[in-house]
Amino acid sequence: MTKPIARTTNSDTPKKDDISHRLYEDVLALLLSTMVVSLGVTLYSESVLVTGSTAGAALLIEHATGFSFGVIFFVINLPFYWLAYKRMGTAFTIKTFVAVGLVSIFSKLTPMMVDFTMLNPVYAAVAGGALMGIGLLMLFRHRAGLGGINILALYLQEHFGIRAGYVQLAIDMVILIIAFLTLPFDKVLLSILGAVVLNLIIAINHRPGRYLAAR
């Protein structure tokens, strides 16, 4: 007499539904993550520092021209949405568009609600980089980004297994080298420190196969 074969399940292997987020979870994540990023951007703006990606380019333009970071950041990201739609899907593109819009708004409102009478530039570099890294990590885990280089970094991770943090770090170094032409030497060094903090957070915590940016 043969014994019935017991069905076994691997509880360590997540099902597709196990990693899906509900709508309210995505909404909360988009709001909280963009608020965190905007606070980090405010620390950088107040200390005349820059970061990488399109946010870094927007900060450079703000420091050079005096135009609002929020407006520059929103406009500079517009060309990247087509790549996001073609490569990452409709849901990712919509969430990213909303996230960029929220950062543009929050970065304008945050200085009106927070006043820095004394801000150590070293603290601003480390804390600002950490805040932006944490905010980006939240966005990545909810299949969103902040446009620009984030889209390229996530695409390379999803399709080639290259960690998004390392791609971001390499491109950010190029942007920060350009910053030497417009900012004092010590400000650029502190900006590099912040970029390292930001991208280490992403590289350590966001690995291929754990959270997917697009279905």
Wavefront OBJ file of the C-alpha trace (Angstrom):
o trace
v 0.000 0.000 0.000
v 1.492 3.290 -1.044
v 1.354 6.218 1.297
v -0.096 9.490 0.020
v 2.553 11.974 -0.935
v 2.416 15.003 1.329
v 2.489 18.308 -0.432
v 5.236 20.576 0.694
v 5.410 24.305 0.358
v 8.428 26.525 0.573
v 7.474 29.326 2.914
v 10.736 31.106 2.147
v 9.748 31.677 -1.454
v 7.448 34.728 -1.681
v 4.491 34.504 -3.980
v 3.721 37.328 -6.330
v 0.909 38.548 -4.105
v 3.163 38.486 -1.032
v 5.239 41.432 -2.255
v 2.400 43.440 -3.754
v 1.437 46.693 -2.072
v -2.104 47.914 -1.652
v -3.122 51.298 -3.014
v -3.184 53.004 0.384
v 0.285 51.610 1.122
v 1.623 53.100 -2.111
v -0.025 56.444 -1.372
v 1.435 56.609 2.137
v 4.864 55.546 0.859
v 4.857 58.211 -1.847
v 3.879 60.926 0.628
v 6.304 59.946 3.378
v 9.259 59.171 1.121
v 8.995 62.446 -0.801
v 8.726 64.398 2.455
v 11.913 62.693 3.686
v 13.715 63.378 0.401
v 12.578 67.003 0.438
v 13.970 67.505 3.934
v 17.308 66.139 2.753
v 17.208 68.450 -0.274
v 16.487 71.394 2.028
v 19.555 70.577 4.136
v 21.646 70.544 0.958
v 20.122 73.731 -0.400
v 20.687 75.597 2.867
v 24.320 74.411 3.035
v 25.032 75.017 -0.683
v 25.759 71.332 -1.331
v 24.849 69.149 -4.291
v 23.910 65.546 -4.749
v 23.814 63.297 -7.786
v 21.205 62.385 -10.382
v 18.711 64.943 -11.666
v 18.325 66.340 -8.141
v 22.032 67.209 -8.163
v 21.714 68.893 -11.541
v 18.716 70.852 -10.249
v 20.646 71.949 -7.142
v 23.585 73.080 -9.274
v 21.276 75.164 -11.452
v 19.586 76.584 -8.340
v 22.942 77.599 -6.819
v 24.078 79.144 -10.115
v 20.880 80.963 -11.090
v 18.766 81.336 -7.956
v 15.769 79.689 -9.615
v 13.544 77.455 -7.493
v 14.787 73.878 -7.079
v 11.241 72.520 -7.301
v 10.557 74.016 -10.723
v 13.962 73.029 -12.103
v 13.663 69.495 -10.745
v 10.233 68.965 -12.251
v 11.209 70.288 -15.692
v 14.551 68.492 -15.897
v 12.854 65.138 -15.346
v 10.322 65.486 -18.162
v 12.492 63.866 -20.893
v 12.968 60.700 -18.826
v 9.330 59.678 -18.536
v 9.282 58.171 -22.022
v 12.159 55.850 -21.060
v 10.314 54.978 -17.860
v 7.144 54.136 -19.786
v 8.935 52.073 -22.429
v 11.239 50.206 -20.081
v 9.592 50.100 -16.652
v 5.853 50.126 -17.384
v 2.871 52.378 -16.877
v 2.501 51.943 -13.098
v 6.161 52.788 -12.458
v 5.936 55.849 -14.705
v 2.807 57.204 -13.018
v 4.214 56.689 -9.515
v 7.492 58.307 -10.518
v 5.703 61.302 -12.057
v 3.720 61.746 -8.828
v 6.864 61.359 -6.692
v 8.763 63.980 -8.703
v 5.791 66.334 -8.449
v 5.560 65.843 -4.682
v 9.284 66.469 -4.163
v 8.983 69.631 -6.254
v 6.107 70.822 -4.030
v 7.544 69.691 -0.686
v 10.979 71.176 -1.439
v 9.244 74.528 -1.863
v 7.134 74.169 1.313
v 9.767 72.682 3.660
v 11.894 75.870 4.016
v 8.701 77.708 4.963
v 8.091 75.301 7.852
v 11.658 74.625 9.009
v 14.123 77.348 9.980
v 17.835 76.591 10.376
v 19.507 79.244 12.506
v 22.629 77.062 12.725
v 23.383 74.172 10.380
v 26.732 72.399 10.455
v 27.713 71.582 6.844
v 29.177 68.188 7.776
v 25.955 67.219 9.522
v 23.957 68.538 6.572
v 25.995 66.401 4.154
v 25.636 63.181 6.143
v 22.060 63.653 7.376
v 20.860 65.042 4.053
v 22.426 62.164 2.131
v 20.938 59.646 4.555
v 17.469 61.195 4.326
v 17.520 61.164 0.537
v 18.826 57.595 0.503
v 16.091 56.394 2.853
v 13.434 58.212 0.829
v 14.692 56.704 -2.431
v 14.786 53.248 -0.862
v 11.125 53.608 0.117
v 10.249 54.660 -3.422
v 12.198 51.781 -4.977
v 10.396 49.272 -2.775
v 7.069 50.634 -3.950
v 8.099 50.452 -7.604
v 8.750 54.148 -8.091
v 11.707 56.475 -8.443
v 12.619 60.117 -8.780
v 13.108 60.159 -12.511
v 16.299 60.698 -14.436
v 19.229 58.555 -13.426
v 17.067 56.585 -10.969
v 15.152 55.159 -13.927
v 18.360 54.117 -15.686
v 19.797 52.611 -12.489
v 16.655 50.591 -11.761
v 16.434 49.423 -15.373
v 20.023 48.122 -15.273
v 19.336 46.346 -11.975
v 16.135 44.708 -13.177
v 17.547 43.521 -16.512
v 21.266 42.983 -15.862
v 21.503 42.414 -12.082
v 23.731 45.453 -11.514
v 22.894 47.007 -8.163
v 21.098 50.313 -8.543
v 23.184 51.914 -5.796
v 26.468 51.230 -7.578
v 25.189 52.564 -10.910
v 23.863 55.644 -9.151
v 27.158 56.167 -7.308
v 29.230 56.046 -10.506
v 27.030 58.583 -12.294
v 26.813 60.772 -9.219
v 30.613 61.008 -9.087
v 30.590 62.443 -12.612
v 28.018 65.066 -11.608
v 29.980 65.980 -8.500
v 33.176 66.387 -10.523
v 31.325 68.947 -12.658
v 30.376 70.698 -9.412
v 34.057 71.592 -8.879
v 33.593 74.212 -11.605
v 30.859 76.095 -9.738
v 31.212 75.399 -5.993
v 33.983 75.848 -3.411
v 36.292 72.866 -2.978
v 35.146 72.071 0.574
v 31.470 72.085 -0.457
v 32.143 69.539 -3.193
v 34.060 67.285 -0.798
v 31.129 67.354 1.614
v 28.761 66.667 -1.277
v 30.819 63.591 -2.191
v 30.564 62.413 1.420
v 26.788 62.789 1.278
v 26.605 60.954 -2.051
v 28.534 58.025 -0.605
v 26.165 57.836 2.378
v 23.106 58.030 0.120
v 24.218 55.334 -2.288
v 25.553 52.962 0.366
v 22.093 52.949 1.925
v 20.593 51.942 -1.415
v 23.337 49.453 -2.338
v 23.177 47.650 1.024
v 19.404 47.547 1.347
v 18.104 47.305 -2.215
v 19.308 44.120 -3.873
v 18.187 42.374 -7.088
v 15.381 39.869 -6.488
v 14.153 41.346 -3.209
v 11.998 44.146 -4.564
v 11.179 44.583 -8.221
v 10.722 48.017 -9.742
v 8.403 46.762 -12.461
v 6.324 43.686 -13.051
l 1 2 3 4 5 6 7 8 9 10 11 12 13 14 15 16 17 18 19 20 21 22 23 24 25 26 27 28 29 30 31 32 33 34 35 36 37 38 39 40 41 42 43 44 45 46 47 48 49 50 51 52 53 54 55 56 57 58 59 60 61 62 63 64 65 66 67 68 69 70 71 72 73 74 75 76 77 78 79 80 81 82 83 84 85 86 87 88 89 90 91 92 93 94 95 96 97 98 99 100 101 102 103 104 105 106 107 108 109 110 111 112 113 114 115 116 117 118 119 120 121 122 123 124 125 126 127 128 129 130 131 132 133 134 135 136 137 138 139 140 141 142 143 144 145 146 147 148 149 150 151 152 153 154 155 156 157 158 159 160 161 162 163 164 165 166 167 168 169 170 171 172 173 174 175 176 177 178 179 180 181 182 183 184 185 186 187 188 189 190 191 192 193 194 195 196 197 198 199 200 201 202 203 204 205 206 207 208 209 210 211 212 213 214 215
